[in-house]
Amino acid sequence: MAVAIWTDCESPGAVSWARASIEGTAFVVGTFGGHLYLRCRAGARWRWERVGIPPTGDYLRDVTLLTVEASGAPTLAVVGGDGQVWLYRPEAASGSWSSLGSPFPDPKIAGSIVTSTTRQGTNTQHTLLLYNASQMWVRQGVDSDGTWFAIPSDPKLFVSQLASVTAGAEPQQHIFASVSAGGHSELTCKVAVRENSVWTWIDPGGGPLKHGAGLSATSIRDSSGRLQACVVVETESSGTEFSMLIGSGHDWRWVDLGLPPVPGRLDAALVADKGPDPQPGDEPTVVLSIDSNIWTRSLGGDWTDRGSMPRYGIPTAAFEVDATAGRRPLWIAGVSWGDDLRTFGLDDAGVRWEDHGAPGSVATVVGAYTDTRNDEMIGRVVVVDEYGDLWDTLIEGNSIQGLVGGPSGWSYHGQPTAAVTSVAGVGVITVVGGDPQPTWAFVVGSDGHLWARTADAAGWAWVDHGAPTGTSIKTGTAPIAVDPAHGPIVHVLADDGRLWVRSRSGHEWGWSDRGTPPGRLIFTVVGAAPLVTAAERLLVAAVVVTDDGHLWISVADGDSFHWNDLGTPTPTERITAGIGVEAVTSATVDIAAVGSPGGGVWTLRWTPGGTPQWTARGRPGDALIQAVVGTMHDPANASGCLVALIGNDKWLWATATTGPGQTWSRWDRPPWDSDVPSTTLLSGKGAVFLDNLPCSVVIDDRGRVHAVTPKLS
């Protein structure tokens, strides 16, 4: 087994944080791709819904889940990257998104949002609080004619929470803030109270707060029915301690919460939200996570061990859900270390964990290529998610060390049009050295057209390359470039069973019909490669499998071309799947394919005018092959290539066509990755990074992407 370097790229839909509704029926999650998704309960089942980003701004800054309507549709308050605040209502007749304006004088320093809901009789009112490092604004209600009001906030504000107390007839909000006053580094807790339409800051006393610690607040009702606000804070007067501040108006008290009787790392501290109508005498419930183990306590009780969060994780929200018979079940939402959504339910029936996974799983790899940034080479991986959207992520590295570090997030390219999604990846090609570097990412659209996401001096844009007249594109193979000045050449298979080529001459694109081998229909396209003849003429060789299991090669020389029957490995063995085509010398290609009924890999070396040379490569562990990945340049043997596939054990395997490495070797994770959960691979595509680094870009059963390269000596 060979040691390989695994770069875990995650996926655009991997969960980075989660918010939840008090009803326990909906979540909103943020993802590595910067888009929002909803997780909503529909009867006894859950479903994912894509929200995306607000209409303005290329990304989002913060979001909160306001409420869930009787229909089950959630309402979100979202702060966009440009500082605009948006209300998201998926069932609104006027459209899902409506603007609430922006109070931020400078969008570059727009901040975060928290909300509070008060209920008086049948009336419900939402209060929105926006804040950044130095300013704070509040808005009562979400009507379109509402106004943002500034709240004086002389202290430097680090984090804020909003809790509501209904005293008499008018709801009264309290703002809890972690502040640093007068330029001092010491943090303290301050409370802002709204009295007679004026916000006043109050110092409730207490010790210094721990830097980097968050605040978690809710409303409670004491045994006399008086509503109060409370917040749990982490202090550091003598080591790590936890305290709760309880009160209302100008009357506040501190309660020491202590710590569970176990050592370990603190992951999170929360007070369970009791919603807009807490019950009299219902004490607040505090939730701690220590090394992913959940502990809870009330003010009058002791810490209770609730068990460990599966696959580790960090809780991000806690609620006490309304229930019958006086019970208020505890409900906790969190994010696992595997970047999935988890929930924790606690009631009389016991403790239940539920794995919700993540939205936006990657469906297919389009390809990977070498890009440049600040005059340094980087790798880019391009994929299509389950919604048919195109994404890319970049990975840093160099030709000496290979890939180093992890990916830097995902960039969104969307779909070709509002009505057309990407249904299959074709491939990616770039012209290294261009300034800016031109790039093409080809996909098959749901309309049967060939589409390209293209980057040039004007930026990224979708280009419709259409389809040959009267046909639809079924699949294609990675583009190649014979003359970089003319751009890429793309071979595709149309629904008429013929091979077609999309290429450019000057500035004009056009289709060329390569037809089919005599009397046959094409089953699949294996790949294409450029060749150079002894007379230094440039040729383009395309390899296909026909319906009778034969391998054929079409060689184009200018406007003319011809088909050569490369036959089958043996009289009884037929080709059922292509793996790839690699130019191993200027005039020689290695072709890799899977045969049947033997089920093994065969390679064929071909030179124009030469005799095909078939070689049996077998298969890993003499077991079934689950999926093919592709062929790649072999840096150890320039006269051959690497062949990669996914074996019956769902792991990545590779072999070489020349040199000493002509046995199957599993590309395992290095020993220092031993704590990473087992990976089950489903599909992938071969690529070359950083000029000469072979790379298998693979997708696992969780829809996550990994870039796997051999360890360079």
HUQUIUR-V346101 format. One record per residue. N is the residue number from 0. RES is the residue in one small letter. PHI is phi in whole degrees, -180 to 180 (* if undefined). Layout:
# HUQUIUR-V346101
n->N res->RES phi->PHI
n->N res->RES phi->PHI
This chain:
# HUQUIUR-V346101
n->0 res->m phi->*
n->1 res->a phi->-93
n->2 res->v phi->-82
n->3 res->a phi->-123
n->4 res->i phi->-99
n->5 res->w phi->-103
n->6 res->t phi->-106
n->7 res->d phi->-84
n->8 res->c phi->-88
n->9 res->e phi->57
n->10 res->s phi->-155
n->11 res->p phi->-60
n->12 res->g phi->-97
n->13 res->a phi->-60
n->14 res->v phi->-81
n->15 res->s phi->-105
n->16 res->w phi->-159
n->17 res->a phi->-144
n->18 res->r phi->-119
n->19 res->a phi->-138
n->20 res->s phi->-91
n->21 res->i phi->-63
n->22 res->e phi->-74
n->23 res->g phi->74
n->24 res->t phi->-119
n->25 res->a phi->-155
n->26 res->f phi->-126
n->27 res->v phi->-123
n->28 res->v phi->-123
n->29 res->g phi->-95
n->30 res->t phi->-130
n->31 res->f phi->-62
n->32 res->g phi->-84
n->33 res->g phi->81
n->34 res->h phi->-103
n->35 res->l phi->-96
n->36 res->y phi->-136
n->37 res->l phi->-106
n->38 res->r phi->-116
n->39 res->c phi->-121
n->40 res->r phi->-86
n->41 res->a phi->-123
n->42 res->g phi->70
n->43 res->a phi->-92
n->44 res->r phi->-118
n->45 res->w phi->-110
n->46 res->r phi->-142
n->47 res->w phi->-94
n->48 res->e phi->-131
n->49 res->r phi->-86
n->50 res->v phi->-105
n->51 res->g phi->87
n->52 res->i phi->-129
n->53 res->p phi->-61
n->54 res->p phi->-60
n->55 res->t phi->-115
n->56 res->g phi->88
n->57 res->d phi->-85
n->58 res->y phi->-156
n->59 res->l phi->-120
n->60 res->r phi->-101
n->61 res->d phi->-163
n->62 res->v phi->-154
n->63 res->t phi->-139
n->64 res->l phi->-96
n->65 res->l phi->-75
n->66 res->t phi->-162
n->67 res->v phi->-121
n->68 res->e phi->-70
n->69 res->a phi->-59
n->70 res->s phi->-75
n->71 res->g phi->97
n->72 res->a phi->-79
n->73 res->p phi->-84
n->74 res->t phi->-118
n->75 res->l phi->-115
n->76 res->a phi->-113
n->77 res->v phi->-126
n->78 res->v phi->-103
n->79 res->g phi->-81
n->80 res->g phi->-63
n->81 res->d phi->-93
n->82 res->g phi->88
n->83 res->q phi->-73
n->84 res->v phi->-102
n->85 res->w phi->-125
n->86 res->l phi->-103
n->87 res->y phi->-111
n->88 res->r phi->-129
n->89 res->p phi->-63
n->90 res->e phi->-102
n->91 res->a phi->-66
n->92 res->a phi->-67
n->93 res->s phi->-87
n->94 res->g phi->119
n->95 res->s phi->-67
n->96 res->w phi->-105
n->97 res->s phi->-137
n->98 res->s phi->-85
n->99 res->l phi->-108
n->100 res->g phi->75
n->101 res->s phi->-151
n->102 res->p phi->-91
n->103 res->f phi->-69
n->104 res->p phi->-69
n->105 res->d phi->-132
n->106 res->p phi->-58
n->107 res->k phi->-68
n->108 res->i phi->-116
n->109 res->a phi->-62
n->110 res->g phi->-124
n->111 res->s phi->-114
n->112 res->i phi->-134
n->113 res->v phi->-132
n->114 res->t phi->-136
n->115 res->s phi->-141
n->116 res->t phi->-121
n->117 res->t phi->-117
n->118 res->r phi->-129
n->119 res->q phi->-130
n->120 res->g phi->67
n->121 res->t phi->-95
n->122 res->n phi->-93
n->123 res->t phi->-120
n->124 res->q phi->-128
n->125 res->h phi->-100
n->126 res->t phi->-115
n->127 res->l phi->-108
n->128 res->l phi->-122
n->129 res->l phi->-108
n->130 res->y phi->-153
n->131 res->n phi->-129
n->132 res->a phi->-69
n->133 res->s phi->-140
n->134 res->q phi->-137
n->135 res->m phi->-148
n->136 res->w phi->-135
n->137 res->v phi->-131
n->138 res->r phi->-139
n->139 res->q phi->-93
n->140 res->g phi->84
n->141 res->v phi->-122
n->142 res->d phi->-69
n->143 res->s phi->-65
n->144 res->d phi->-95
n->145 res->g phi->-70
n->146 res->t phi->-132
n->147 res->w phi->-90
n->148 res->f phi->-115
n->149 res->a phi->-76
n->150 res->i phi->-110
n->151 res->p phi->-57
n->152 res->s phi->-146
n->153 res->d phi->-61
n->154 res->p phi->-65
n->155 res->k phi->-73
n->156 res->l phi->-93
n->157 res->f phi->-107
n->158 res->v phi->-153
n->159 res->s phi->-141
n->160 res->q phi->-136
n->161 res->l phi->-123
n->162 res->a phi->-129
n->163 res->s phi->-118
n->164 res->v phi->-131
n->165 res->t phi->-98
n->166 res->a phi->-112
n->167 res->g phi->77
n->168 res->a phi->-94
n->169 res->e phi->-113
n->170 res->p phi->-60
n->171 res->q phi->-122
n->172 res->q phi->-95
n->173 res->h phi->-126
n->174 res->i phi->-109
n->175 res->f phi->-99
n->176 res->a phi->-138
n->177 res->s phi->-96
n->178 res->v phi->-130
n->179 res->s phi->-122
n->180 res->a phi->-94
n->181 res->g phi->64
n->182 res->g phi->80
n->183 res->h phi->-78
n->184 res->s phi->-81
n->185 res->e phi->-73
n->186 res->l phi->-98
n->187 res->t phi->-135
n->188 res->c phi->-96
n->189 res->k phi->-123
n->190 res->v phi->-126
n->191 res->a phi->-106
n->192 res->v phi->-121
n->193 res->r phi->-94
n->194 res->e phi->-130
n->195 res->n phi->54
n->196 res->s phi->69
n->197 res->v phi->-121
n->198 res->w phi->-91
n->199 res->t phi->-125
n->200 res->w phi->-87
n->201 res->i phi->-124
n->202 res->d phi->-98
n->203 res->p phi->-85
n->204 res->g phi->79
n->205 res->g phi->93
n->206 res->g phi->-82
n->207 res->p phi->-67
n->208 res->l phi->-93
n->209 res->k phi->-76
n->210 res->h phi->-64
n->211 res->g phi->86
n->212 res->a phi->-82
n->213 res->g phi->-92
n->214 res->l phi->-116
n->215 res->s phi->-137
n->216 res->a phi->-131
n->217 res->t phi->-159
n->218 res->s phi->-111
n->219 res->i phi->-134
n->220 res->r phi->-127
n->221 res->d phi->-75
n->222 res->s phi->-64
n->223 res->s phi->-85
n->224 res->g phi->94
n->225 res->r phi->-76
n->226 res->l phi->-82
n->227 res->q phi->-137
n->228 res->a phi->-107
n->229 res->c phi->-146
n->230 res->v phi->-142
n->231 res->v phi->-101
n->232 res->v phi->-132
n->233 res->e phi->-104
n->234 res->t phi->-109
n->235 res->e phi->-142
n->236 res->s phi->-68
n->237 res->s phi->-149
n->238 res->g phi->84
n->239 res->t phi->-79
n->240 res->e phi->-137
n->241 res->f phi->-125
n->242 res->s phi->-138
n->243 res->m phi->-124
n->244 res->l phi->-100
n->245 res->i phi->-129
n->246 res->g phi->158
n->247 res->s phi->-163
n->248 res->g phi->59
n->249 res->h phi->-106
n->250 res->d phi->-109
n->251 res->w phi->-136
n->252 res->r phi->-141
n->253 res->w phi->-104
n->254 res->v phi->-123
n->255 res->d phi->-79
n->256 res->l phi->-98
n->257 res->g phi->67
n->258 res->l phi->-140
n->259 res->p phi->-60
n->260 res->p phi->-81
n->261 res->v phi->-141
n->262 res->p phi->-80
n->263 res->g phi->138
n->264 res->r phi->-88
n->265 res->l phi->-78
n->266 res->d phi->-95
n->267 res->a phi->-162
n->268 res->a phi->-135
n->269 res->l phi->-137
n->270 res->v phi->-110
n->271 res->a phi->-67
n->272 res->d phi->-72
n->273 res->k phi->-95
n->274 res->g phi->84
n->275 res->p phi->-77
n->276 res->d phi->-140
n->277 res->p phi->-66
n->278 res->q phi->-87
n->279 res->p phi->-60
n->280 res->g phi->75
n->281 res->d phi->-85
n->282 res->e phi->-65
n->283 res->p phi->-67
n->284 res->t phi->-110
n->285 res->v phi->-103
n->286 res->v phi->-121
n->287 res->l phi->-119
n->288 res->s phi->-120
n->289 res->i phi->-120
n->290 res->d phi->51
n->291 res->s phi->67
n->292 res->n phi->-100
n->293 res->i phi->-90
n->294 res->w phi->-125
n->295 res->t phi->-134
n->296 res->r phi->-160
n->297 res->s phi->-101
n->298 res->l phi->-62
n->299 res->g phi->-95
n->300 res->g phi->-114
n->301 res->d phi->-101
n->302 res->w phi->-68
n->303 res->t phi->-120
n->304 res->d phi->-78
n->305 res->r phi->-104
n->306 res->g phi->97
n->307 res->s phi->-94
n->308 res->m phi->-74
n->309 res->p phi->-56
n->310 res->r phi->57
n->311 res->y phi->60
n->312 res->g phi->165
n->313 res->i phi->-129
n->314 res->p phi->-70
n->315 res->t phi->-120
n->316 res->a phi->-156
n->317 res->a phi->-138
n->318 res->f phi->-141
n->319 res->e phi->-106
n->320 res->v phi->-81
n->321 res->d phi->-57
n->322 res->a phi->-149
n->323 res->t phi->-87
n->324 res->a phi->57
n->325 res->g phi->77
n->326 res->r phi->-86
n->327 res->r phi->-126
n->328 res->p phi->-60
n->329 res->l phi->-89
n->330 res->w phi->-135
n->331 res->i phi->-124
n->332 res->a phi->-112
n->333 res->g phi->-157
n->334 res->v phi->-119
n->335 res->s phi->-76
n->336 res->w phi->-67
n->337 res->g phi->-90
n->338 res->d phi->65
n->339 res->d phi->-114
n->340 res->l phi->-85
n->341 res->r phi->-128
n->342 res->t phi->-129
n->343 res->f phi->-131
n->344 res->g phi->-114
n->345 res->l phi->-134
n->346 res->d phi->-150
n->347 res->d phi->-63
n->348 res->a phi->-81
n->349 res->g phi->115
n->350 res->v phi->-106
n->351 res->r phi->-135
n->352 res->w phi->-102
n->353 res->e phi->-132
n->354 res->d phi->-95
n->355 res->h phi->-97
n->356 res->g phi->66
n->357 res->a phi->-144
n->358 res->p phi->-86
n->359 res->g phi->60
n->360 res->s phi->-60
n->361 res->v phi->-74
n->362 res->a phi->-97
n->363 res->t phi->-155
n->364 res->v phi->-93
n->365 res->v phi->-81
n->366 res->g phi->164
n->367 res->a phi->-147
n->368 res->y phi->-155
n->369 res->t phi->-94
n->370 res->d phi->-118
n->371 res->t phi->-127
n->372 res->r phi->-147
n->373 res->n phi->54
n->374 res->d phi->66
n->375 res->e phi->-118
n->376 res->m phi->-77
n->377 res->i phi->-137
n->378 res->g phi->-104
n->379 res->r phi->-125
n->380 res->v phi->-113
n->381 res->v phi->-118
n->382 res->v phi->-138
n->383 res->v phi->-120
n->384 res->d phi->-91
n->385 res->e phi->-67
n->386 res->y phi->-92
n->387 res->g phi->85
n->388 res->d phi->-96
n->389 res->l phi->-97
n->390 res->w phi->-137
n->391 res->d phi->-143
n->392 res->t phi->-136
n->393 res->l phi->-111
n->394 res->i phi->-129
n->395 res->e phi->-80
n->396 res->g phi->176
n->397 res->n phi->-153
n->398 res->s phi->-73
n->399 res->i phi->-95
n->400 res->q phi->-92
n->401 res->g phi->84
n->402 res->l phi->-76
n->403 res->v phi->-131
n->404 res->g phi->77
n->405 res->g phi->-97
n->406 res->p phi->-72
n->407 res->s phi->-111
n->408 res->g phi->87
n->409 res->w phi->-116
n->410 res->s phi->-106
n->411 res->y phi->-95
n->412 res->h phi->-113
n->413 res->g phi->71
n->414 res->q phi->-116
n->415 res->p phi->-53
n->416 res->t phi->-144
n->417 res->a phi->-61
n->418 res->a phi->-103
n->419 res->v phi->-124
n->420 res->t phi->-108
n->421 res->s phi->-88
n->422 res->v phi->-109
n->423 res->a phi->-156
n->424 res->g phi->-88
n->425 res->v phi->-103
n->426 res->g phi->164
n->427 res->v phi->-128
n->428 res->i phi->-146
n->429 res->t phi->-143
n->430 res->v phi->-110
n->431 res->v phi->-65
n->432 res->g phi->102
n->433 res->g phi->-69
n->434 res->d phi->-139
n->435 res->p phi->-73
n->436 res->q phi->-78
n->437 res->p phi->-70
n->438 res->t phi->-142
n->439 res->w phi->-131
n->440 res->a phi->-115
n->441 res->f phi->-94
n->442 res->v phi->-138
n->443 res->v phi->-95
n->444 res->g phi->-85
n->445 res->s phi->-67
n->446 res->d phi->-90
n->447 res->g phi->81
n->448 res->h phi->-96
n->449 res->l phi->-88
n->450 res->w phi->-120
n->451 res->a phi->-134
n->452 res->r phi->-90
n->453 res->t phi->-118
n->454 res->a phi->-114
n->455 res->d phi->-146
n->456 res->a phi->-61
n->457 res->a phi->-87
n->458 res->g phi->103
n->459 res->w phi->-85
n->460 res->a phi->-156
n->461 res->w phi->-88
n->462 res->v phi->-125
n->463 res->d phi->-89
n->464 res->h phi->-92
n->465 res->g phi->66
n->466 res->a phi->-151
n->467 res->p phi->-55
n->468 res->t phi->-51
n->469 res->g phi->78
n->470 res->t phi->-128
n->471 res->s phi->-126
n->472 res->i phi->-79
n->473 res->k phi->-96
n->474 res->t phi->-159
n->475 res->g phi->-156
n->476 res->t phi->-123
n->477 res->a phi->-54
n->478 res->p phi->-67
n->479 res->i phi->-128
n->480 res->a phi->-131
n->481 res->v phi->-86
n->482 res->d phi->-126
n->483 res->p phi->-53
n->484 res->a phi->-66
n->485 res->h phi->-94
n->486 res->g phi->84
n->487 res->p phi->-81
n->488 res->i phi->-120
n->489 res->v phi->-120
n->490 res->h phi->-101
n->491 res->v phi->-132
n->492 res->l phi->-108
n->493 res->a phi->-95
n->494 res->d phi->-74
n->495 res->d phi->-90
n->496 res->g phi->76
n->497 res->r phi->-111
n->498 res->l phi->-90
n->499 res->w phi->-123
n->500 res->v phi->-126
n->501 res->r phi->-108
n->502 res->s phi->-149
n->503 res->r phi->-124
n->504 res->s phi->-121
n->505 res->g phi->69
n->506 res->h phi->-107
n->507 res->e phi->-104
n->508 res->w phi->-93
n->509 res->g phi->-157
n->510 res->w phi->-102
n->511 res->s phi->-122
n->512 res->d phi->-93
n->513 res->r phi->-88
n->514 res->g phi->70
n->515 res->t phi->-138
n->516 res->p phi->-58
n->517 res->p phi->-53
n->518 res->g phi->74
n->519 res->r phi->-125
n->520 res->l phi->-112
n->521 res->i phi->-84
n->522 res->f phi->-88
n->523 res->t phi->-159
n->524 res->v phi->-99
n->525 res->v phi->-84
n->526 res->g phi->167
n->527 res->a phi->-146
n->528 res->a phi->-155
n->529 res->p phi->-83
n->530 res->l phi->-131
n->531 res->v phi->-126
n->532 res->t phi->-79
n->533 res->a phi->-61
n->534 res->a phi->-87
n->535 res->e phi->63
n->536 res->r phi->-90
n->537 res->l phi->-84
n->538 res->l phi->-122
n->539 res->v phi->-122
n->540 res->a phi->-106
n->541 res->a phi->-120
n->542 res->v phi->-114
n->543 res->v phi->-135
n->544 res->v phi->-114
n->545 res->t phi->-98
n->546 res->d phi->-66
n->547 res->d phi->-98
n->548 res->g phi->82
n->549 res->h phi->-90
n->550 res->l phi->-98
n->551 res->w phi->-127
n->552 res->i phi->-128
n->553 res->s phi->-110
n->554 res->v phi->-111
n->555 res->a phi->-99
n->556 res->d phi->-127
n->557 res->g phi->69
n->558 res->d phi->-89
n->559 res->s phi->-105
n->560 res->f phi->-156
n->561 res->h phi->-149
n->562 res->w phi->-103
n->563 res->n phi->-120
n->564 res->d phi->-84
n->565 res->l phi->-89
n->566 res->g phi->74
n->567 res->t phi->-129
n->568 res->p phi->-60
n->569 res->t phi->-140
n->570 res->p phi->-59
n->571 res->t phi->-107
n->572 res->e phi->-100
n->573 res->r phi->-114
n->574 res->i phi->-88
n->575 res->t phi->-115
n->576 res->a phi->-154
n->577 res->g phi->-92
n->578 res->i phi->-108
n->579 res->g phi->174
n->580 res->v phi->-130
n->581 res->e phi->-136
n->582 res->a phi->-78
n->583 res->v phi->-98
n->584 res->t phi->-137
n->585 res->s phi->-64
n->586 res->a phi->-130
n->587 res->t phi->-136
n->588 res->v phi->-122
n->589 res->d phi->-104
n->590 res->i phi->-118
n->591 res->a phi->-118
n->592 res->a phi->-154
n->593 res->v phi->-109
n->594 res->g phi->-103
n->595 res->s phi->-146
n->596 res->p phi->-89
n->597 res->g phi->-66
n->598 res->g phi->76
n->599 res->g phi->-101
n->600 res->v phi->-93
n->601 res->w phi->-124
n->602 res->t phi->-121
n->603 res->l phi->-132
n->604 res->r phi->-101
n->605 res->w phi->-135
n->606 res->t phi->-129
n->607 res->p phi->-51
n->608 res->g phi->85
n->609 res->g phi->-93
n->610 res->t phi->-94
n->611 res->p phi->-59
n->612 res->q phi->-120
n->613 res->w phi->-86
n->614 res->t phi->-135
n->615 res->a phi->-79
n->616 res->r phi->-110
n->617 res->g phi->67
n->618 res->r phi->-156
n->619 res->p phi->-60
n->620 res->g phi->63
n->621 res->d phi->51
n->622 res->a phi->-116
n->623 res->l phi->-61
n->624 res->i phi->-88
n->625 res->q phi->-84
n->626 res->a phi->-162
n->627 res->v phi->-94
n->628 res->v phi->-111
n->629 res->g phi->151
n->630 res->t phi->-107
n->631 res->m phi->-145
n->632 res->h phi->-55
n->633 res->d phi->-105
n->634 res->p phi->-66
n->635 res->a phi->-84
n->636 res->n phi->-144
n->637 res->a phi->-64
n->638 res->s phi->-89
n->639 res->g phi->-143
n->640 res->c phi->-141
n->641 res->l phi->-99
n->642 res->v phi->-118
n->643 res->a phi->-121
n->644 res->l phi->-154
n->645 res->i phi->-106
n->646 res->g phi->-83
n->647 res->n phi->-64
n->648 res->d phi->-85
n->649 res->k phi->65
n->650 res->w phi->-116
n->651 res->l phi->-88
n->652 res->w phi->-128
n->653 res->a phi->-147
n->654 res->t phi->-143
n->655 res->a phi->-108
n->656 res->t phi->-90
n->657 res->t phi->-143
n->658 res->g phi->81
n->659 res->p phi->-78
n->660 res->g phi->-93
n->661 res->q phi->-93
n->662 res->t phi->-124
n->663 res->w phi->-73
n->664 res->s phi->-129
n->665 res->r phi->-84
n->666 res->w phi->-85
n->667 res->d phi->-78
n->668 res->r phi->-67
n->669 res->p phi->-68
n->670 res->p phi->-56
n->671 res->w phi->-74
n->672 res->d phi->-100
n->673 res->s phi->-65
n->674 res->d phi->-87
n->675 res->v phi->-78
n->676 res->p phi->-57
n->677 res->s phi->-56
n->678 res->t phi->-111
n->679 res->t phi->-108
n->680 res->l phi->-93
n->681 res->l phi->-118
n->682 res->s phi->-160
n->683 res->g phi->178
n->684 res->k phi->-150
n->685 res->g phi->-82
n->686 res->a phi->-155
n->687 res->v phi->-127
n->688 res->f phi->-105
n->689 res->l phi->51
n->690 res->d phi->78
n->691 res->n phi->-141
n->692 res->l phi->-100
n->693 res->p phi->-66
n->694 res->c phi->-146
n->695 res->s phi->-103
n->696 res->v phi->-95
n->697 res->v phi->-123
n->698 res->i phi->-116
n->699 res->d phi->-97
n->700 res->d phi->-73
n->701 res->r phi->-100
n->702 res->g phi->74
n->703 res->r phi->-102
n->704 res->v phi->-108
n->705 res->h phi->-133
n->706 res->a phi->-104
n->707 res->v phi->-115
n->708 res->t phi->-130
n->709 res->p phi->-66
n->710 res->k phi->-73
n->711 res->l phi->-79
n->712 res->s phi->-76
